[in-house]
């Protein structure tokens, strides 16, 4: 006796996605200027407006350090 996989009491083939995940490159961005904590290079970076919180992620152009929210230091 074969059993089919079910989700919400429907066969999995009948379940349709309920949300559309946008392309990360298409999301709105806010420009910022940051200082790399490793080499001190001041450089432009982008804050991507994701939900529930914005995404702070940048790779330093000089040393390759990955700068995330914890290491993000905006400069004027």
DOLORO-712928 format. One record per residue (C-alpha): residue number from 1; residue in three letters; x negated, y, z. Coordinates in nm, 2 decimals, m for minus. Example, Ala and Ser with C-alpha at 12.3 -4.5 7.8 and 13.67 -1.06 7.14 Angstrom:
DOLORO-712928
MIMAR num residuo      X      Y      Z
MIMAR   1     ALA  m1.23  m0.45   0.78
MIMAR   2     SER  m1.37  m0.11   0.71
//
This chain:
DOLORO-712928
MIMAR num residuo      X      Y      Z
MIMAR   1     UNK   0.00   0.00   0.00
MIMAR   2     UNK  m0.16   0.32  m0.11
MIMAR   3     UNK  m0.12   0.64   0.09
MIMAR   4     UNK  m0.16   0.99  m0.05
MIMAR   5     UNK  m0.34   1.27   0.13
MIMAR   6     UNK  m0.09   1.53   0.26
MIMAR   7     UNK  m0.11   1.89   0.37
MIMAR   8     UNK   0.19   2.05   0.54
MIMAR   9     UNK   0.39   1.74   0.45
MIMAR  10     UNK   0.33   1.78   0.07
MIMAR  11     UNK   0.10   1.58  m0.15
MIMAR  12     UNK  m0.23   1.77  m0.18
MIMAR  13     UNK  m0.18   1.81  m0.56
MIMAR  14     UNK   0.13   2.01  m0.50
MIMAR  15     UNK  m0.03   2.26  m0.25
MIMAR  16     UNK  m0.10   2.60  m0.42
MIMAR  17     UNK  m0.34   2.85  m0.28
MIMAR  18     UNK  m0.18   3.13  m0.09
MIMAR  19     UNK  m0.46   3.39  m0.10
MIMAR  20     UNK  m0.69   3.52  m0.36
MIMAR  21     UNK  m1.05   3.57  m0.26
MIMAR  22     UNK  m1.19   3.87  m0.44
MIMAR  23     UNK  m1.53   3.87  m0.61
MIMAR  24     UNK  m1.78   4.01  m0.35
MIMAR  25     UNK  m1.92   4.24  m0.61
MIMAR  26     UNK  m1.57   4.39  m0.67
MIMAR  27     UNK  m1.52   4.50  m0.31
MIMAR  28     UNK  m1.55   4.87  m0.22
MIMAR  29     UNK  m1.88   4.98  m0.08
MIMAR  30     UNK  m2.00   5.27   0.14
MIMAR  31     UNK  m2.35   5.41   0.08
MIMAR  32     UNK  m2.59   5.43   0.37
MIMAR  33     UNK  m2.96   5.50   0.43
MIMAR  34     UNK  m3.14   5.26   0.66
MIMAR  35     UNK  m3.49   5.20   0.80
MIMAR  36     UNK  m3.64   4.85   0.78
MIMAR  37     UNK  m3.72   4.73   1.13
MIMAR  38     UNK  m4.02   4.53   1.00
MIMAR  39     UNK  m4.21   4.77   0.77
MIMAR  40     UNK  m4.03   5.11   0.83
MIMAR  41     UNK  m3.93   5.17   0.47
MIMAR  42     UNK  m3.64   5.41   0.45
MIMAR  43     UNK  m3.41   5.30   0.17
MIMAR  44     UNK  m3.05   5.31   0.04
MIMAR  45     UNK  m2.82   5.03   0.13
MIMAR  46     UNK  m2.45   4.95   0.09
MIMAR  47     UNK  m2.19   4.85   0.35
MIMAR  48     UNK  m1.94   4.62   0.19
MIMAR  49     UNK  m1.58   4.68   0.30
MIMAR  50     UNK  m1.47   4.33   0.40
MIMAR  51     UNK  m1.20   4.23   0.65
MIMAR  52     UNK  m1.17   4.21   0.94
MIMAR  53     UNK  m1.51   4.39   0.97
MIMAR  54     UNK  m1.74   4.55   0.72
MIMAR  55     UNK  m2.04   4.34   0.60
MIMAR  56     UNK  m2.39   4.49   0.68
MIMAR  57     UNK  m2.64   4.28   0.48
MIMAR  58     UNK  m2.94   4.41   0.29
MIMAR  59     UNK  m3.28   4.28   0.18
MIMAR  60     UNK  m3.58   4.52   0.22
MIMAR  61     UNK  m3.72   4.63  m0.11
MIMAR  62     UNK  m4.08   4.64   0.03
MIMAR  63     UNK  m4.12   4.34   0.27
MIMAR  64     UNK  m3.82   4.12   0.19
MIMAR  65     UNK  m3.68   4.14   0.55
MIMAR  66     UNK  m3.31   4.05   0.56
MIMAR  67     UNK  m3.14   4.32   0.75
MIMAR  68     UNK  m2.80   4.23   0.91
MIMAR  69     UNK  m2.57   4.41   1.14
MIMAR  70     UNK  m2.79   4.36   1.45
MIMAR  71     UNK  m3.10   4.51   1.27
MIMAR  72     UNK  m2.91   4.78   1.08
MIMAR  73     UNK  m3.04   5.13   1.17
MIMAR  74     UNK  m2.89   5.42   0.98
MIMAR  75     UNK  m3.11   5.73   0.93
MIMAR  76     UNK  m3.01   6.08   0.83
//
